[in-house]
Amino acid sequence: MITLHRSGDTSAGFRALLGVEEIRLAPDEEIPLHTHVDVEIITYVLEGSVGHQDALNNGTIIFPGDIHRATAGRGISHTEFNNSESEAARYLQISITPESLGMIPGYEQRMFIEEEAAGRWLLIASRDGRGDTVTIHQDAGLYAAVIEAGEGIDIDLDAGRAGWLRVLRGAIRLNGELLADGDVAEIIDAPGLHLIAADRAELLLFDLA
């Protein structure tokens, strides 16, 4: 079964995936201090750069190509801000239910280059941190791919697993349906899927228990 959500629709509460919010910040705009508890948060920057600063003065800047994971555990209070005085920022904030509650809060950040994801699914976050990916404290894997117009790529999930696919840029055809920037496909019991890029496309795929 494949369920589609068009850009702007709510796609939340899918297996361990609590929600995915697309956030846009004007130059120098800041999101005030706020607190998260018992959630895994992945930040994926699409445009510009995003800063994170927590209440304990831990901070980082996240650029396109970076994958950033925060384990809120028993509680993280932080701000997010556009690090540029002239360029807008656009990013995804992905919330995942952790396997355990009350964990020690922590952060992790890795960088990958677009060429690594060219024409294939590149693992960028995983349960065990294999292959220098960031660690998600949940039975889930996150993959990125970039495919050129006319190229195809398979989605082949193991039995009992589910997929959550989002088009970040460009357009694809999945089972004859056209999906463009911001569109999502939730995949259950649909093995051996093949998608084709209608335009050059950047994709994210969660493999979920």
Order of alpha helices (4+ residues) and beta strands (2+ residues): beta-beta-beta-beta-beta-beta-beta-beta-beta-beta-beta-beta-beta-beta-beta-beta-beta-beta
